[in-house]
Amino acid sequence: MTPLRDPRFRLLWSGQALSHIGDAVTPVALALAIVTATGSATDLGLVLAAQSTATVALMLPGGVWADRLPRQRVMLVADLVRGLAHAVMGVGLITGTVGTLHLAALAALSGAASAFFLPATTGLLPATVAPEHLPRANALMAIANRGSTLLGPGIATALALTAGPGWALVLDAATFAVSAVLLSRLRLAPVPPVPHERFGRQLAEGWAELRRHRWYWTNLVGHSLWNLGRCVLITIGPLIAVTGLGGELAWGTIVQGGTVGALCGALLALRARPRRPLLAANLALALGALPFVTLAAGAPALAVAAAYGLMTGGLAFMAPFWETAVQEHIPAEAISRVSAYDWMLSLGLMPLGMALAGPLSSAAGTAPTLYGAAALIALSCLGVLALPDVRRLGRAPAGAQPPGQAPPPGQAPPSGQAPPSGQAPAGTSLGTAPSSSRV
């Protein structure tokens, strides 16, 4: 049986596909709104850094509460908060009543909600499919993400050139509202209350679990450096495209090329069965250096778009294999806390990168900054492959599950074994799983 034949997974998959359309609209709309209004990459970096800082700062509390509370409830509240923040941003841009500092504050509120949403998503997908279907389910979630966002940059660019970028943010707010409605329809079987350990102890347990897996934490170092390098493209890329490659349409074309590449990478991951998934994933992720090189070399927008497509294609190819490795090797009762450290460490340097990319490019020049970021991305991916733990990690044996993992739908737990503490039995829970990696 394929994952899409399970009605729970179909609901999960459909809701996220719609939400990702709005998510893909927002970065392009914000970039065009700020760069057009101020012409400053530093202002754009400030808004993006505010969002990332809030996410990173609250990620660990978000992970603990996602392991304590029903995860879809955490996600529902987070969707409502993010929808409200994006609606206010959109209306403010339409009416001209928000400035850069207002956008930064609202972006921080949205980022804070994401800090609770993201860890909550990680442990839900394994409860909706049998273990042997995890790779395909993760690949389908990546397709929902990348395929749905195929429309996002085009919608953002079209709205920015006609009605204005504020309407793109209003659209994103509407998709959060729809996601919240779908989450509100989810029902869990009652589970007996369990005592909660102290907050600090739960954090310490999550950290100990992460450190136990060298393949995990070494990849997180690579992901953190990859994201640091990516900040350069996110921050100064729109300014270069708008001022030197043909205006707003040029940046929209580049982002659209990235979306097409991401969909192709996700489709390839659906069919691929590498024996060493993290080896293949890191090689694909190293393609992220290409758009920096083409942009620094002064290539036309179409060439940069093609290179950006290879970057996002490698990311989309990598994501399902990373998610599957985490879900197969990390215990279900600790996965949200471990995932919170994952998100925090992977994204931890992004606020710094976004804040410094603009000033660095002004001081050192755009081309040296872009070439430096390309080198950082390539080395961060290829360097971790020096470790045998990363190169040799394979799929978990057929039928094996991490300690505490819920059994697949329709299968009873072993005699005398209860479902994971604080979670509904498999077959009764439903929610939203991540469809993109931490990078």
C-alpha positions in Angstrom: 0.0 0.0 0.0 1.4 3.5 -0.9 1.2 6.2 1.7 -1.4 8.2 -0.2 -3.9 5.3 0.2 -4.0 6.0 3.9 -6.7 8.7 4.5 -4.8 10.2 7.4 -1.7 10.7 5.3 -3.8 12.1 2.5 -5.2 14.7 4.8 -1.8 15.6 6.1 -0.4 15.8 2.6 -3.2 17.9 1.1 -3.2 20.4 3.9 0.5 21.0 3.7 0.5 21.3 -0.1 -1.9 24.2 0.2 -0.1 25.9 3.0 3.2 25.7 1.2 1.8 27.8 -1.7 1.4 30.7 0.7 4.8 30.0 2.3 6.5 30.3 -1.1 4.8 33.6 -1.8 6.0 35.4 1.4 9.8 35.5 1.0 9.6 36.8 -2.6 6.9 39.4 -1.6 8.9 40.6 1.4 12.1 40.8 -0.7 10.5 42.8 -3.5 8.6 45.1 -1.0 11.6 46.0 1.0 14.2 46.2 -1.8 11.8 48.3 -4.0 10.9 50.7 -1.1 14.4 51.2 0.4 16.9 49.7 -2.0 18.7 48.3 1.0 19.9 44.7 1.4 20.6 45.6 5.1 16.9 46.4 5.7 15.9 43.1 4.2 18.5 41.3 6.3 17.1 43.0 9.4 13.6 41.7 8.8 14.8 38.1 7.9 17.2 38.1 10.9 14.4 39.1 13.3 12.3 36.1 12.2 15.2 33.7 12.4 16.3 35.0 15.8 12.9 34.5 17.3 12.7 31.0 15.9 16.1 30.0 17.2 15.6 31.6 20.6 12.3 29.7 21.3 13.1 26.4 19.5 14.1 24.4 22.7 10.9 25.4 24.6 9.0 24.6 21.5 10.5 21.1 21.4 9.7 20.3 25.0 6.1 21.4 24.7 5.7 19.5 21.5 6.7 16.3 23.4 4.3 17.2 26.3 1.2 18.3 24.5 -0.8 16.9 21.5 1.3 18.0 18.6 -1.5 19.0 16.3 -2.8 21.4 19.0 0.6 23.1 19.2 0.6 23.3 15.4 -2.9 24.8 15.3 -2.1 27.6 17.6 1.1 28.3 15.8 -0.7 28.5 12.5 -3.2 31.0 13.9 -0.4 33.2 15.2 1.5 33.1 12.0 -1.6 33.8 10.0 -2.4 36.8 12.1 1.2 38.2 11.8 1.2 37.8 8.0 -2.2 39.3 7.7 -1.1 42.4 9.6 2.0 42.7 7.5 0.0 42.4 4.3 -2.6 45.0 5.3 0.2 47.3 6.5 2.0 47.1 3.2 -1.3 47.7 1.3 -2.1 50.8 3.3 1.4 52.0 3.7 1.3 52.0 7.5 4.2 49.7 8.3 7.9 50.4 8.1 11.0 48.2 8.3 10.9 48.0 12.1 7.2 47.1 12.1 7.9 44.3 9.6 10.8 43.1 11.7 8.6 42.9 14.8 5.8 41.0 13.0 8.3 38.7 11.4 9.7 37.9 14.8 6.2 37.0 16.0 5.8 34.7 13.1 9.2 33.2 13.8 8.3 32.6 17.4 5.2 30.6 16.4 7.4 28.6 14.0 9.6 27.6 16.9 6.7 25.6 18.3 5.3 24.4 15.0 8.5 22.9 13.5 9.5 20.5 16.3 5.8 19.4 16.6 5.8 18.2 13.0 8.8 15.9 13.2 7.2 13.0 15.2 3.9 12.9 13.4 4.6 11.4 10.1 5.8 8.0 11.4 2.4 7.6 13.1 0.5 7.9 9.8 2.4 5.3 7.7 4.1 1.9 8.2 7.8 2.1 8.8 8.6 0.6 5.4 6.8 3.5 3.7 8.7 6.3 5.5 11.0 7.1 2.6 8.2 7.4 0.1 6.0 9.3 2.6 8.8 11.8 3.2 9.4 12.1 -0.5 5.7 12.8 -1.1 5.8 15.5 1.6 8.7 17.0 -0.2 6.8 17.0 -3.5 3.9 18.6 -1.7 6.2 21.3 -0.5 8.2 21.8 -3.7 5.4 21.2 -6.2 2.9 23.4 -4.5 5.5 26.2 -4.2 5.9 26.1 -8.0 3.1 28.6 -8.0 4.3 30.7 -5.2 7.1 32.9 -6.7 5.0 33.5 -9.8 2.0 34.6 -7.7 4.2 36.8 -5.6 5.9 38.4 -8.6 2.6 38.9 -10.4 0.9 40.5 -7.4 4.0 42.7 -6.7 3.9 44.0 -10.2 0.1 44.6 -10.2 -1.7 44.9 -6.9 1.3 45.1 -4.7 3.3 42.7 -2.5 1.0 43.2 0.5 -1.7 41.1 -1.2 0.8 38.2 -1.4 1.1 38.3 2.4 -2.6 38.4 2.8 -2.8 35.3 0.6 -0.3 33.5 2.8 -2.3 34.4 5.9 -5.4 32.8 4.3 -3.4 29.5 3.8 -2.5 29.5 7.4 -6.2 29.9 8.3 -7.1 26.9 6.1 -4.3 24.8 7.7 -5.6 25.7 11.1 -9.1 24.6 10.1 -7.8 21.2 8.9 -5.9 20.8 12.1 -9.0 21.6 14.2 -10.7 18.6 12.6 -8.2 16.1 13.8 -9.3 13.8 16.7 -7.0 11.8 19.0 -8.1 8.9 21.1 -8.0 9.8 24.8 -4.7 8.9 26.5 -4.0 8.8 30.2 -2.2 11.8 31.6 1.4 11.3 32.3 3.6 13.2 34.8 5.9 15.7 33.2 9.5 15.8 34.2 11.2 19.1 34.9 11.8 21.3 31.9 15.6 21.3 32.3 15.7 17.5 32.7 13.7 17.0 29.5 16.1 19.3 27.6 19.1 17.5 29.0 17.6 14.1 27.8 17.1 15.5 24.4 20.7 16.8 24.2 22.0 13.4 25.4 20.1 11.6 22.7 21.4 13.9 20.0 25.1 13.5 21.2 24.7 9.7 21.1 24.5 9.8 17.3 27.7 11.2 15.8 26.3 11.0 12.3 23.5 13.3 13.5 25.4 16.1 15.2 28.2 16.3 12.6 25.6 16.8 9.9 24.1 19.5 12.0 27.4 21.4 11.9 27.3 21.1 8.1 23.7 22.2 7.9 24.5 25.3 10.1 27.4 26.4 7.8 25.3 25.7 4.7 22.6 28.0 6.0 25.1 30.6 7.0 26.3 30.6 3.4 22.8 30.7 2.0 22.1 33.9 3.9 24.3 35.7 1.4 22.1 34.7 -1.5 18.9 35.4 0.3 20.0 38.9 1.4 22.1 40.4 -1.5 20.7 38.2 -4.3 17.5 40.2 -4.7 19.4 43.5 -4.7 21.8 42.3 -7.4 18.9 40.9 -9.5 16.7 44.0 -9.2 19.5 46.5 -9.8 21.7 44.6 -12.3 19.9 41.8 -14.0 16.6 43.2 -15.1 14.5 44.4 -12.2 11.9 42.6 -10.1 11.1 40.2 -12.9 14.7 38.9 -12.9 14.6 38.0 -9.2 11.2 36.4 -9.7 12.6 34.3 -12.6 15.6 33.2 -10.4 13.3 32.1 -7.6 11.0 30.4 -10.0 13.9 28.4 -11.4 14.7 27.3 -7.9 11.2 26.1 -7.4 11.2 24.0 -10.6 14.5 22.5 -9.6 13.2 21.7 -6.1 10.2 19.8 -7.6 12.6 17.8 -9.9 14.8 17.0 -6.9 11.8 15.8 -4.8 10.5 13.7 -7.7 13.9 12.1 -8.1 14.0 11.3 -4.3 10.6 9.5 -4.6 12.2 7.0 -7.0 15.8 6.9 -5.6 16.9 4.1 -3.2 20.5 4.9 -2.3 22.2 2.3 -0.2 24.0 5.1 1.7 21.3 7.9 1.9 23.4 10.5 3.8 26.3 10.1 1.3 23.9 10.8 -1.6 22.2 13.6 0.4 25.4 15.5 1.2 26.7 15.2 -2.4 23.4 16.6 -3.6 23.5 19.4 -1.1 26.9 20.5 -2.3 25.3 21.7 -5.5 24.2 24.7 -3.4 27.5 26.5 -4.3 26.5 26.9 -8.0 24.1 30.0 -7.9 26.7 32.0 -5.9 29.4 31.3 -8.6 27.1 32.3 -11.5 25.8 35.4 -9.7 29.3 36.5 -8.9 30.5 35.9 -12.5 27.7 38.2 -13.8 25.8 35.5 -15.6 22.3 36.4 -17.0 19.2 35.8 -14.9 18.3 32.6 -16.8 21.7 31.1 -16.0 21.5 32.0 -12.4 17.9 30.6 -12.3 19.3 27.3 -13.7 22.0 27.2 -11.1 19.5 28.0 -8.3 17.4 25.2 -9.6 20.3 22.8 -9.1 20.8 24.2 -5.6 17.2 23.7 -4.5 17.0 20.4 -6.4 19.9 19.1 -4.3 18.2 20.3 -1.1 14.8 18.7 -2.1 16.6 15.4 -2.9 18.4 15.5 0.4 15.4 16.3 2.6 13.5 13.0 2.6 16.6 10.9 3.3 17.5 13.1 6.2 14.0 13.0 7.6 13.8 9.2 7.2 17.2 8.8 9.0 16.0 10.9 11.9 12.6 9.1 12.2 14.2 5.6 12.0 17.0 6.2 14.4 15.7 8.6 17.1 13.1 7.4 19.7 9.6 8.7 19.1 9.1 9.9 22.7 12.2 12.2 22.4 12.0 13.1 18.7 10.5 16.6 19.1 13.2 17.7 21.7 16.0 16.3 19.5 14.4 17.9 16.5 14.3 21.2 18.4 18.1 21.0 18.9 18.3 20.1 15.2 16.4 23.2 14.1 18.2 25.5 16.5 21.7 24.3 15.6 20.9 24.3 11.9 19.4 27.7 11.8 21.5 29.2 14.7 23.9 31.2 12.5 21.3 32.5 10.1 20.4 35.7 12.0 24.1 36.6 12.1 24.5 35.8 8.4 21.4 37.8 7.4 22.5 40.8 9.5 26.1 40.8 8.2 25.7 39.8 4.6 24.7 43.3 3.4 27.5 45.2 5.3 30.0 42.5 4.3 29.2 42.8 0.6 29.5 46.6 0.9 32.9 46.4 2.6 34.5 43.5 0.6 32.5 43.6 -2.6 29.7 41.5 -3.8 31.8 39.1 -5.9 34.3 38.1 -3.1 31.3 37.7 -0.7 29.5 35.4 -3.1 32.6 33.3 -3.9 33.3 33.0 -0.2 29.8 31.8 0.5 30.1 29.2 -2.3 33.3 27.8 -0.8 31.6 27.6 2.6 28.6 25.7 1.3 30.7 23.2 -0.7 33.1 22.5 2.2 30.3 22.1 4.7 28.7 19.4 2.7 31.8 17.5 1.6 33.6 17.8 4.9 31.2 15.7 6.8 31.7 12.8 4.4 35.2 12.3 5.8 33.4 10.5 8.7 32.6 6.8 8.2 29.5 7.3 10.5 28.0 9.6 7.8 29.1 7.7 4.7 28.0 4.3 5.9 24.7 5.0 7.6 22.0 3.0 5.9 18.3 2.3 6.3 17.1 0.6 9.4 16.4 -3.1 9.1 13.0 -4.0 7.7 10.4 -3.8 10.5 12.8 -2.2 12.9 11.6 0.9 14.8 13.3 3.3 17.2 12.7 2.6 20.9 9.3 3.9 21.8 8.1 4.3 18.2 4.4 3.6 17.7 3.6 0.5 15.7 2.3 1.0 12.2 -1.5 1.5 11.7 -3.5 -1.6 12.3 -0.7 -3.4 14.2 -0.9 -3.9 17.9 2.1 -3.1 20.1 4.1 -6.0 21.5 2.6 -7.7 24.4 2.7 -5.6 27.5 4.0 -2.6 25.7 2.1 0.7 25.9 2.2 3.4 23.2 4.8 6.1 23.7 4.3 8.2 26.7 2.1 11.2 26.2 1.1 10.2 22.6 -1.9 8.7 21.0 -1.6 5.1 19.7 -0.7 4.8 16.1 -3.8 4.7 13.9 -5.6 7.4 16.0 -3.3 10.4 15.7 -3.0 12.6 12.7 -1.1 15.8 12.0 1.4 17.5 9.8 4.9 16.3 9.2 7.8 18.3 8.0 8.3 18.5 4.3 11.6 20.3 4.2 14.9 19.9 5.8 16.5 22.2 8.4 18.7 23.5 5.7 
